[in-house]
Amino acid sequence: MPNPGVPSATVGRLVTYLRLLTELEEEGTRTTSSDELATRAHVSAFQVRKDLAYFGRFGTRGAGYTVATLRRELRRILGLTRPWTVAIVGMGRLGQALADYPNFDLYDFRLRAAFDADPAKAGLHAGGLVIEPIEALADRVAELGVDMAFLTVPASSAQVAADALVAAGVRGILNFAPAVLDVPETVHVEPIDFLAGLKRLAYQMVRPGDDDAAVG
């Protein structure tokens, strides 16, 4: 179960630390420190220690962290010790681009289904997937054991599509639609809004002194 007391920014930094630990392991580095992770992540060593402290004690004072051990623990904390089955709902240009991304399986995210409401797209190929009609979603989600979905439909269709995913038993939605979804507390939504990100970036660029407040 996720710890509700852990800030989302901390979870985001854990993902960064995991990537850095993977790089260190590939470089043959066996031990690291909060100072080294902080330098690579562009945060303070205090921030690294604070982020990790939400989940326990992982290092030894004076000796730092064993890279392989900390990497394994972060994978466990982030839920990356099992494969996750993923579907795409909405096979426009973004859905097609996601279907073509080659590296999901490297991280145990298994892209296994694609759906679209346009009957003309049914049967077409996207990446290694065959696009299926939206009417097949419930049966296919159950058949494949889909855990998560990329929602790449227009904003006007987002809630209906989300409702269908929830009804089918999908518990995680990566929402690319510029819409706020109303879902049960048991379903987790991660919004990916490119325009909102650009607006935040514009704000920071015209008010550089406000960067820390905006990020924190």
C-alpha positions, 0 to 999 in steps of 0.5 A: 500500500502506498504511504499517504504521508509521502509527498508526490515530489518525493516519489518523483525523486525516488524514480530519479534516484533509481535511474542514477543507481542503475547508472552507477551499477552499470558503471561498476560502482558498488557503494555511493553516498547521499552526497554523490546521489545529491550531486547527480540528482541536483538536490541537496544531500539532506533532501536525499536522506529525507526522501529515503527516511520515509521508508526506513534506514538503508545506509551505514553512517560513514560507509554510505549505501550499497548500490545494488541493495539500495537499487533493489529496495527502491524497486520494491518501494516503487512497485517494480518487482513484478510485471504490469500489464498496460493498455492504450485507450485512444489510438490517435497520434499520441496513442500510436507513438506510445505503441511504437515506444520500444522499451516498456518491457525493459522496465516490466511494463508490458503493453498488451492491448490498444483500443479505439472508439473509431470502427475504422481503426479496428484491426489496424496495427500499431507497434506490435499491437492490433487495435481493438474496438472499444466495445471489446475493452471489458472482456480483453482487460479481464482476459489479459489482466490489465493493471494500467492504461494510457488514456489518450483520448480527447478531453470530451471523451476522457471521463467516459473512457475512464469510467469504462476502464474503472468498470473493467477493473483497471486500477491505474490510469496515466491520463494524457487527456486535458481533463480532470477525471472523477474516479473511485479512491481505489483507482490511481490517476497520474495526469500528464498535461503537456500544455500545463507543463508549458504554462508552468515553464513560462511562469518560471521563465518570466519570474526566475526568482519564484523557481524555488517556490514553484517547484517546492 
